[in-house]
Amino acid sequence: MYAFDIKRPSKLKKARKILKKNEGAQVLGGGQTLIPTLKQRLAAPSALVSLARIDELKGIRQKGDELIIGAASTHEEVAADGTIAALSSLAGGIGDPAVRARGTIGGSLANNDPSACYPAAALGLCATIVTNKRKISADEFFTGLFETALRDGEIIKAVNFPIPEAAAYEKFDQPASRFALVGVFVSQCKGDVRVAVTGASEDGVFRWADAEAALAENFNPAALEGLSVDPAGMIADIHGSPEYRAHLIGVMAKRAVAAAG
Amino acid sequence: MPADGTANGGIGAATKRREDVRFLTGKGNYTDDINMRGQAYVVFVRSQVAHGVLNGVDTADASAMPGVIRVFTGADFAEVGGVPCGWCVTDKHGEPMQEPKHPVLAEGKVRYVGDAIAAVVAETESQARDAAEAVAVDIEELPAVVDMKAALVEGSTKVHDDLGSNLCYDWGFVEENKDAVEQAMFSAAHVTTLELVNNRLIANALEPRVAIGDYNSAAGDSTLYTTSQNPHVIRLLMGAFVLGIPEHKLRVVAPDVGGGFGSKIFHYAEEAFCTFAAKALNMPVKWTAQRSESFITDAHGRDHVTKIELALDEDNNFTAVRTETYANMGAYLSTFAPSVPTWLHGTLMAGNYKTPVIYVNVKAVFTNTVPVDAYRGAGRPEASFQLERVIDKAARELGVDPIALRRHNFITEFPYATPVAVEYDTGDYNATMDKLEEIGDLSGFEARRAASAEKGLLRGLGVNCYIEACGIAPSSLVGQLGARAGLYESATVRVNATGGLVVMTGSHSHGQGHETAFPQVVADMIGIDASMVEIVHGDTANTPMGMGTYGSRSLAVGGSAMVKATEKIIAKAKKIAAHLMEAADSDIELKDGQFSVAGTDKSVAWGDVTLAAYVPHNYPLEEIEPGLEETAFYDPANFTYPAGAYACEVEVDPETGKVSIASFAAADDFGNIVNPMIVDGQVHGGIGQGIGQALLEHAVYDEDGQLLSGSFMDYAMPRADDVPFYTVDHSCQTPCTHNPLGVKGCGEAGAIGSPPAVVNAVVDALQRAGHDITHIDMPLSPSRVWSAINS
């Protein structure tokens, strides 16, 4: 780890100011990716601006037919909420208790790890990512591997999830990291069906359009029979080939639909 | 030996481990907990390429950085020896193996990712790390040699330019049997052939390696604190072969050690560096491995590529076994690396079976990878795995029950001299198999299979046996086989005036519970409470010369030394008691801590005798010396041969290829048992590691020699939910005939016996489901199993 300053503002505006003033400063959410990165000397921010003390980023509340989750909410807090069972279950399956006690939804979405779980939930529920500047639809938010629509200094304040009629997340663990080798989030919301896939693609989280169309007709695992995903563009590594990942998408999608139904 | 000393916490008592109090309350004293006044910190600059010519190392910028005391390079070690290898294997032509120099810091070339090029010593760890990044290394990269068979192709890039090839040795065993095996294969009614890989593993002890060198300039004494399973071995190897420090000027201390699994047997360059630098700089020098550094510097394990053939006659008798193995040595020869695929592997190829002729060929190969050496079981898991897999395959080919085929070929008479140079003293393989069928409820398998099928899961049953050679080892025998050390063990038993005992032993615990089990042995002999005995180990300054802990040897060899020393204590104490009671020595009996005169009611207590030994007012000074302290060395007459039978049931998800262990049963024969709870724990841990090897763990290099599984993000360690609740039994006991405790050793059994059980079970599940699958290489990851199903 290289030396760095740590700032712990209690207001979002103050955090913004610090970021503006300090070139090379970086936002610190729960630190579950950033801190290991620093420990390996793979990043050298001049300062870390911790969001942990900013009250306006905290709390989970229901507003109308939306669940509004403060960006600094930990996985543990989301897991305990239960308003959207599929989302809470997803959060409860991230990492281990230590990770869930520190890691935050905002941090996970801003990082957009191609194997992370939350991007699948955000995309699979058509969440809205609310920043200090604007509202971004999940469809616009994820722009590639570790890439998002966030601009420099833009901070996620909250994530608004529509409360679905039915939803489920099925994750197949990568054996070592237990990140998603393939994770599929399916939902039915106001007649709209979504199938979001994480862990599999070289471009990060994506929607499986064919499955969505089939399920819109018939929200039943049988509707996915005969559908397949093209292995081209799927991740190849020591844990699985593109063909294996493409296959698992189908299996996990069916299981998710069964669980949601 | 007394059969049951459980009342006093003696032999047979399931005493809770006394050392766990400090381990579980944060009061352990591990090497990294030691901090010396004025210590400096070292960070190594390591090669990021697998193979290259080291054109130059520019340390000027790094040396000028804040806090930097000195930057060392290979040139600083020109007068120093290489890190030695402790075992020389002779090849099938009678020639010694090729043995390259292993410099402390790289000279001329780098040979694996992680090879140490320079070492920065600074006032703080952070300063050392900053400066390490400023060391400018000029490397001309060369093609990496990673695949063993490619490494042996004529014209392949050589890991060591001064050697003729990448072949370390080509070993044949027993060479005289080669033709007979060929003949048996030719005339066999059936030959089953299996090609397999024994996957490369990384030990990943919870505690990373640490070394602290210290030098006392006034006395000229060096001290090394290190994470070692065998401090005396490190003192001998480093003192005599690397740094030229005589043993009386060198102390090696290994305090609490947080797991080793073999990887902390070996003498590592970092130990020599810290000892050397402490003297050169006249200040303590400390190194603590980072976890990512451990992945690329701790010796790896296994990594064999094997073809095995089993010949059977028309009555399904095994008539011959032939096996050819390529064994990866990595870039340099680690301390005991050459012995692992040869003497610890070839000698076990008879397994539990009366195969009359066996031929083992092993080609050890240098590659641009981390050195490979002993890992829990060391050679014996590789032997058991291939033998038990090929037997399973043969049973399936012949359409006979795998258990019946094994029973049909079991060795049933002991002692039994195998055709691979060892003699099993005792065993009862039918008894352990009977016990396994009982505790594993094997007859209930079909019902469980039907229940799994209802969940859409394919259930399979895998059964296998194992045998191992433990209690390493008779010194004269291993000397003939190329060991450059004796393999005895020692103990000093010091009785204090008030009756308590301190037992100093050359063996050392890195998790085995010696501090609990050893007192049980000594206390049992005297008939006192085990709490009166304390164990001292891990420091060459206050323990007698010993060879340390590995090869399931500590109780069988170290415990036997304790028995011998305690026998001497008792003999002398009886003389003192005889004097106190004015009786003849030969009439004195010792029971429950009381000395009595046979046939009388006269007695004196243990404490009276020990007090008399140190307050010799009324004492036979003309016959015996005061004091009560004895040392004994024990050199075993033979290996011990623990054996057993294991059963694993798996459920395979055919849609994803994921294998879950549904149940695991182990029936082991460890001879006599001192602490059954510790034995249970050893077996549990061993099976967990074996399941890890079978399903999860794999050290993978790419073709450029980069370790792809270089962190826990990609190297899959078994977690609690990967393993079932085990059913273990060690009530089948055929005591060892040649050590005084009748014990055999239990530390490695689980890791040896479990991988074939898991793989046999998965193959069984898939074959029952109609898949034409005879083998899948470990680890049986979901993607591999799915690929096998869908190929």
Interface residues (C-beta under 8 A of the other chain):
Chain A: M1 Y2 A3 Q40 R41 F172 P175 A176 S177 F179 L181 D237 I238 H239 G240 S241 Y244 H247 L248 V251
Chain B: S126 R129 D130 E133 S292 E655 T656 G657 K658 L695 L696 H698 V700 L708 S709 F712 M713 D714 Y715 A716 M717 S781 P782 S783 W786 S787 N790
